[in-house]
Amino acid sequence: MVTNQARKALRPAAIVRGRSFGLPLPPHIAADPAQVRLGQALAARVTEITRLTAGAAAATGLIELTSPRFARQIRDVNALTSRAIARFLISGQGTTETERNFISRVGIIAARYGLSLAVLARSYVLWRDTNLRVLNEEVARLRVGYAVSSVARKIIRSSADTGLQRMTRAYEYQMHVAGRLESPRIRVVS
């Protein structure tokens, strides 16, 4: 039988719903209150994180390499992914299939506009570094312990890695479909 105290600990927003971002979290464990506070602090700063990432991209000249439409797509992906990280810290809910498809679509658009994979990779590195910087600020402000901050850093790094992999696969697929990606040829040297 579940007690009232257990019910409070297992509120829907605090239930961890399984495995996401490569970190196993049992569904019966309530999220750490410090992790929830950190997630809420990051959620409150998503707009700022997105603006800082766009500013870093402009400072490195990355924006000049893209069309305004593609730059907007990248900003939207940055905001979506930052929100997803905050949501995961708060509730344990990972990205949805729709969100993952939206992230992949950026790779397709990049291939159609002839942008390089290097531009995609640089955009993800800027996003990751900005999120880690803001995370560190919030960890210090909230005095979050090492265990929670370490999990949050792993989530950000993992999200950047998997997002880049998704976009890269979509990019390569689009290039293959468009006939711009040559299949590797095996040369026999005697």
C-alpha positions as CSV (number, residue, x, y, z in Angstrom):
1,M,0.0,0.0,0.0
2,V,1.3,3.5,-0.9
3,T,1.4,6.0,1.9
4,N,0.5,9.7,1.6
5,Q,4.2,10.5,2.0
6,A,5.1,8.2,-0.8
7,R,2.4,9.7,-3.0
8,K,3.8,13.2,-2.5
9,A,7.3,11.9,-3.4
10,L,6.0,10.3,-6.6
11,R,4.0,13.2,-8.0
12,P,3.7,13.0,-11.8
13,A,6.2,15.8,-12.4
14,A,8.8,14.1,-10.1
15,I,8.5,10.6,-11.5
16,V,11.5,9.5,-13.5
17,R,10.1,7.7,-16.5
18,G,12.9,5.3,-17.5
19,R,16.0,5.5,-19.5
20,S,16.9,8.6,-21.4
21,F,20.2,10.3,-22.5
22,G,22.0,7.0,-21.8
23,L,21.5,7.3,-18.0
24,P,19.5,4.5,-16.4
25,L,16.9,5.9,-13.9
26,P,14.4,3.4,-12.3
27,P,10.8,4.5,-12.8
28,H,10.0,4.1,-9.1
29,I,12.5,6.6,-7.8
30,A,11.5,10.2,-7.3
31,A,13.8,12.8,-8.8
32,D,16.3,14.4,-6.5
33,P,14.9,17.8,-5.3
34,A,18.2,19.5,-6.2
35,Q,18.0,18.0,-9.7
36,V,14.5,19.4,-10.0
37,R,15.6,22.9,-8.9
38,L,18.5,22.8,-11.3
39,G,16.1,21.8,-14.1
40,Q,13.7,24.6,-13.2
41,A,16.6,27.1,-13.2
42,L,17.8,25.9,-16.6
43,A,14.2,26.0,-17.9
44,A,14.0,29.7,-16.8
45,R,17.1,30.5,-18.8
46,V,16.3,28.7,-22.1
47,T,15.7,32.0,-24.0
48,E,19.0,33.4,-22.6
49,I,20.9,30.2,-23.5
50,T,19.5,30.3,-27.1
51,R,20.5,34.0,-27.4
52,L,24.0,33.4,-26.0
53,T,24.5,30.4,-28.4
54,A,23.3,32.6,-31.4
55,G,25.7,35.3,-30.2
56,A,28.6,32.9,-30.0
57,A,27.7,31.6,-33.5
58,A,27.7,35.1,-34.9
59,A,31.0,35.9,-33.2
60,T,32.7,32.9,-34.8
61,G,31.3,33.8,-38.2
62,L,29.1,30.7,-38.3
63,I,25.9,32.6,-39.0
64,E,27.5,34.1,-42.1
65,L,27.9,30.7,-43.6
66,T,24.2,29.9,-43.4
67,S,20.9,31.3,-44.7
68,P,18.6,33.2,-42.4
69,R,16.1,30.4,-42.6
70,F,18.7,27.8,-41.6
71,A,20.0,30.0,-38.8
72,R,16.4,30.2,-37.5
73,Q,16.2,26.4,-37.7
74,I,19.4,26.0,-35.6
75,R,18.1,28.5,-33.0
76,D,14.9,26.5,-32.8
77,V,16.8,23.2,-32.3
78,N,19.0,24.9,-29.7
79,A,15.9,26.1,-27.7
80,L,14.1,22.8,-28.1
81,T,17.1,20.8,-26.9
82,S,17.8,23.1,-24.0
83,R,14.1,22.8,-22.9
84,A,14.3,19.0,-23.3
85,I,17.3,18.9,-20.9
86,A,15.5,21.0,-18.3
87,R,12.4,18.8,-18.7
88,F,14.5,15.7,-18.2
89,L,16.1,17.1,-15.0
90,I,12.6,18.0,-13.7
91,S,10.6,15.0,-14.7
92,G,12.8,12.4,-16.3
93,Q,11.0,12.7,-19.6
94,G,13.3,12.4,-22.6
95,T,12.8,13.8,-26.1
96,T,9.7,12.7,-28.1
97,E,9.9,11.2,-31.5
98,T,8.6,14.4,-33.0
99,E,11.4,16.4,-31.3
100,R,14.0,13.9,-32.5
101,N,12.6,14.2,-36.1
102,F,12.7,18.0,-35.9
103,I,16.4,17.8,-34.9
104,S,17.1,15.4,-37.8
105,R,15.4,17.8,-40.2
106,V,18.1,20.3,-39.7
107,G,20.6,17.9,-41.2
108,I,18.4,17.5,-44.3
109,I,18.1,21.3,-44.7
110,A,21.9,21.7,-44.3
111,A,22.5,19.2,-47.1
112,R,19.9,20.9,-49.3
113,Y,21.6,24.2,-48.9
114,G,25.1,22.8,-49.4
115,L,26.3,23.5,-45.9
116,S,29.1,21.4,-44.5
117,L,29.0,18.9,-41.7
118,A,31.7,21.1,-40.1
119,V,29.1,23.9,-39.7
120,L,26.7,21.5,-38.0
121,A,29.4,20.2,-35.7
122,R,30.5,23.8,-34.8
123,S,26.9,24.8,-34.0
124,Y,26.5,21.8,-31.6
125,V,29.8,22.6,-29.9
126,L,28.7,26.2,-29.3
127,W,25.4,25.0,-28.0
128,R,27.0,22.5,-25.7
129,D,29.6,24.9,-24.3
130,T,26.9,27.6,-23.7
131,N,24.7,25.1,-21.9
132,L,27.6,23.9,-19.8
133,R,28.5,27.5,-18.9
134,V,25.0,28.3,-17.8
135,L,24.7,25.0,-16.0
136,N,27.9,25.8,-14.0
137,E,26.5,29.2,-13.1
138,E,23.3,27.6,-11.8
139,V,25.1,24.9,-10.0
140,A,27.1,27.5,-8.1
141,R,24.1,29.7,-7.4
142,L,21.9,26.9,-6.2
143,R,24.8,25.1,-4.4
144,V,24.0,21.8,-6.2
145,G,26.1,18.9,-5.2
146,Y,28.6,17.0,-7.4
147,A,26.3,14.0,-8.1
148,V,23.5,16.1,-9.5
149,S,25.7,18.5,-11.4
150,S,27.6,15.6,-12.9
151,V,24.4,14.0,-14.2
152,A,23.4,17.3,-15.7
153,R,26.7,17.7,-17.5
154,K,26.5,14.1,-18.8
155,I,23.0,14.9,-20.1
156,I,24.2,18.0,-22.0
157,R,27.2,16.3,-23.5
158,S,25.1,13.2,-24.5
159,S,22.4,15.4,-26.0
160,A,25.0,17.3,-28.1
161,D,26.5,14.0,-29.2
162,T,23.3,12.3,-30.1
163,G,21.8,15.4,-31.7
164,L,24.9,15.8,-33.9
165,Q,24.7,12.1,-34.8
166,R,21.1,12.4,-35.8
167,M,21.7,15.5,-37.9
168,T,24.8,13.9,-39.5
169,R,22.8,10.7,-40.5
170,A,20.0,12.9,-41.9
171,Y,22.6,15.0,-43.8
172,E,24.4,12.0,-45.3
173,Y,21.1,10.4,-46.2
174,Q,19.9,13.6,-48.0
175,M,23.3,13.9,-49.8
176,H,23.0,10.2,-50.9
177,V,19.4,10.7,-52.1
178,A,20.5,13.9,-54.0
179,G,23.3,11.9,-55.6
180,R,26.0,14.2,-54.1
181,L,27.5,11.6,-51.8
182,E,29.7,9.2,-53.8
183,S,29.8,5.7,-52.6
184,P,33.3,4.6,-51.5
185,R,35.2,2.8,-54.2
186,I,37.5,0.0,-53.4
187,R,40.8,0.2,-55.3
188,V,42.9,-2.9,-55.7
189,V,46.5,-2.1,-55.6
190,S,48.9,-4.8,-56.9
